[in-house]
Amino acid sequence: MNKFQRVLRYYKLRFLRLKGDPKHLARGAALGIFIGITPTIPLHTIAILIAAPLFRANLIAAFLTSVAFCNPLTYFPQYYLSWLIGNALTPYNLTWARIKGVLDIVLSGSGIQDKLIALSELGVDTVIVLCLGGTILAIPFTVAGYILTYKLFKKLQHKRKYKKQPDYFS
């Protein structure tokens, strides 16, 4: 098993071993999916730290799913789809070159302060297009994620409950 597979297995097990109310765990997963899909990369951690208590969502579930949905393999498709949807729904007409410039800034090795300054110089139209497109893109994944993770954690809770009970009839 290579290092990448071990890391995936570790985070999968970490996610499955979360304990708590299935509703809170599912809310955390849905929140992480939503924030992970929206094109707000330098602000994901801050957004999760603020939103998790507001929605009574599990913080660890939110972080784990955010990382799963926002990683180097998903940046470009998410930004591209956010751009397409945002361009279709707003009167603005942004070019992919400008969006690619946003991605280059966000994914550069500079600090968060430099990223925020660069993003603030992009203009309101870029932010509106990307955020609206990202929000619309995230909604179906968030709803599906909540339903699936709620069922998963409910099943795991049921399984743990019956595993702990002694068998009096054997």
N, C-alpha and C positions, 0 to 999 in steps of 0.2 A: 504494500500500500504506500503510495507516494505521499509527499507532504501535503499537497493540495487536497487529496482525498481524506487524509487524517483531519485536516482543518474543517472540511465540510462535515465529516462525521461528528467531530467535537461539537460544532454549533447546532447540528441537528439534535444530538442527545441533550445538549444544554436546553434547547427549546422544549423538547418533549418532557424533560424532567421538571419544568416549571410547575410550581404548586400554587394553588389559590382558587378563587372563584372562577369558573370557566368564562363567565361574562366579562370579568375584568381582564383575564388573559386574552380573550378574543378581541376585546376593545383595544388592548395594547398592540396586538398583532395588526389589527385593521389600521390603527393610527400609524404604526411603523410603515405599513404598505403605502398609505396615503402620502405621508411625508417623504418616503423613499422615492416615490414616482414623481412628485412635483419637482420642478427644476429650481430648487432652492438649496443647492449643494452646500454652500458654506454655512447654512443656517439650520441644517437638519438636527444637530444635537440640541441646539438652543430651542428649536421648535418642539422637539419631543419633551424636553425638560419642562417647558411651559404647558404644553397641551395635555400631557399624561395626567397630572393631578386634576385638571379641569374636567376631563372626561372620565375620571376614575378608572384609568387604564393602567395596566401593568407596565412599568417602566422598562423592565428587562425584555419583555416580549416585544415592546415597541422598538427598542434598539436592535434586537436580533433581526426582526423582519425588515427594518429600515436598511440594515447592511445587506441583507439578502436581495432586496429589490433595488438598491442603489449601489452599484459596484462598477468597476471598470468595463465590464462586459455589457452593462445596460445603459451607460451614460448616453452614448450616441443615439441609440434607438429612442430613448425617452425624450431627449431634446428634439430630435427630428419630428417625432409624432406630436409633441407639444407645439412645435412651430407650425406644423401643418394644420392642426386643429385650431390653434389660436389665430392663424392667418385667415382661416375660413370663417371664423366667428366674429372677427373684429374688422373695423374699416382700415386697419393698418396693413401695409404690405411690406413685410420684412423679407430680406434676402437670406438665404441659407448662409452666405458668407458672413453676415453679421452675427448670426446665431453661432456659427463655428467660432467666431471671435470670442463670444461669451464663454463657450466651452473651454477654449484655450486659456482664458483668464482664470476661470474657476478651477481648472485642473492643473494649473501651473504650481510650481513648488513654493510660491510666495506665501507669506503669512496671511491670516484671515483679514487683518486690517487692510492690506494691499488689495485683496480680493474684493472687499466691500467697497473700497474707494473706486476701483475699476468698474464694478457693477453699478455704482451710483451714477457714473458718467455715461451709461448706455442710453439713458432716456426712458421716459415713462412708457412710450409705445412698446419698446422691447419687453419691459417687465410685464405689461398688461398681456401682450400676446403669449409670452411663455407661461405666465402664471395661470391665465385662463385655460390655455390649452392643456397644461399639466394637470389642472384641477379636473377638467372634463375627462382626461385620460385616466386619472386615478380613481374616479368614482366607481366604475364597475369592478375594478380589481379590489377596492376597499370593501365593497359590499360582499363580493364572493369570498374574500379573505376572512371577513368576520364570520360568515355562515360556516365555512369549512373549519376554521380553527375553533369555533364554539363547539361544533360537533366532535372534533378531535379531542378537545380538553374534557368534554362531558364524558366521552367514552373512556379516556384515560382515568378520570376520576372514579368512574364506576368500576373499572378494572382494579384500581388500587384499593377501593373500599372492600371488594370481595376477596382480594388477596390477603388482606389483613385479618379478616374474620376467621376464627378457628372453626374447624370442621368438627361438630359435635357428634355426628352420626357415623364416623368411621372407626 
